[in-house]
Amino acid sequence: MSQTETCPISVPEVARLGGDVLAEVSTAVVGMAGPLRTALATILASGHVLFEDVPGLGKTLAARCLSQALGLEFARLQCTPDLLPADITGSYAYDPGQAQFTFRPGPVFTGLFLADEINRTAPKTQSALLEAMAERQVTVEGTSFPLPAPFHVLATSNPVEYEGTYPLPEAQLDRFMVRLAVGHLPAEAEADVLTRRLARRSERASVRQVTTPETVRAMQAGVEAVDVDPDVVRYCVDLAAATRAHPAVEVGASPRGSQALLLVARALAVLDGREYVTPEDVKTVAVAALAHRLTLTPAAWAAATTGADVVAELLDQVPSPAATAGRSAHA
C-alpha cells in the first residue's frame, strides 16, 4: 500500500506517537534531543537525513535506535573506497537451481538505510543512491525494483578528515532534506553516557518498538493533511531566494531547498501538536534545510564563511510574517 492510500491519523495522535518515539530513543541516546527531533520530523516529511560531525558522537547508535523505535527494518552499510554500486543496489546472479539469472536485492532494500561515512566511497557509488532517494526505486540492467515503504536514508559524514574521502557532489547533497550536526556533549551528559553503559553491562543498546511501518505511513499522511498559510509559504520562498542573491554565495538554494524548508517546518509543527506552521518553525530548521545546499564563492571560503553563517545572517535580514500567520485558518 502506498502512502497516498494510507488513512492519515490526527495531528494530536502524530504528536503523541512522535513524543513516545523520541522518549524511547532518549533512553539509549544522550544529548541529541534537538537533532533527533529534526531527524524524526524529516522522516515524517518523507525526507532523508545527513549527519555530519566527527566520529564517536553516537550518530550510528541514534540511527539504529530511531529505526527500532519506529519499527522499520534497518540496514547499515560501511562505505569504503572500493565499494561498488551493486554493493548497494544488488545485482543479478546465476541461480543453478532455476538455470537462470535472478536479482539479489542489496542492503538498500530496507526501511531505514544507514550509509555510514558516505564520503569514504567514490562519487560513482554515491550516485547509486540518487535514484533510490528520489524515486524510491533502483534500476538494475534496465529493470526497476520498488523499495519498501516507508524508505529513508540516514547517512553520516566526517567533516574533518579528508584523506581517503570524496566530497559529496552538490546533486547528492541536495537529495538530503536536512544536514544535522550533533556536537560534543557537556560534561554532565557525557558522564551520563558512561553511567548508562556501565548499567546495561553490554556494548549494544536497544530500545522498545513504538510504531510499525504502517503507523509511520499513517503519521506521514497525517502531516501531509496539514495546510500551511500562504504567508509562511512565501517566507520560505523569500529565504531561499535570498541565498541566491547573497554576495558570499555562488549557487544558492534551489526550489527543492525551499520545499524542504517548508515540509520539515510543517512536520515540526505537527510534532508540537499544532495544525499550523509559524515563522519560528521555519527559522528552527532553516540552517539544517538550506546551509548544505549553498555553494560559496572562493572569497567566502578564504574568509572561513560557512553556509550556516549565511543562512543565520539571512534570518536576521529577511522579513518574516506575523507570528500569528497560519492560525486564522485553524482557529
C-alpha angles and dihedrals in degrees: 000000000000125000090252089061094049119105109241119234123222124275094246089052092049089050092049094049092044090052091049091051093050092045091052093048090049089063088071104022119061130200098006101099095125099045092042092052090051091046091053090047089052091053090049087051088054093247140130129247133220117198109200116185143105119294123270100040097111101260094137091045090050092052093048094047092047091054091048093050092047092047093236123148108252131212126177124199121189105218116222133171093256095052114125128211089246089059086067105034101031128236145228117277131182114259109203092194092060095029091229143087115270130187117253110198118230127224092277088078094089141092099254116021117195114202100193115207091355092181090067093072126075121264091249089061093040088056090060086077096053096083092041092053096044104035103022089234140085127220119214121179092343097310121109121216120194118230124228118276120266098035123172136169123218113185132183126210132186109225099188106049114069104167109107094004134116118213112237111256116244091250090056094047090050091060091064109086091208140009114211134192121206103196129199118300125246114255093258093052092047090052088051089055091054093045092052091049091054092046097054093046091213137088094226119076122198136182136206120266111249104174140018130230088259091053091048089053090050090050090051090050089050090055091048090055092064116096123214127222112253090235090060091046089053090048090057090049092048092051093050092046091050090059089060092055098044112115093226093055124084096181119016134202117301125221086271086065095053089046092052090049092053097044096049091045089052092050091050090052090052091050086056089054095251129134092203134062122228130201087251090062089055092047091050093061100028097101093044093048101040113024097075091052095062123097107204127212120254089251091055091050090050090052090051091243114159134202089249089057091053094049092046089052092050092050087063094046106040111079113239125212121253114293089243092062110131097020097091092066091054101034 
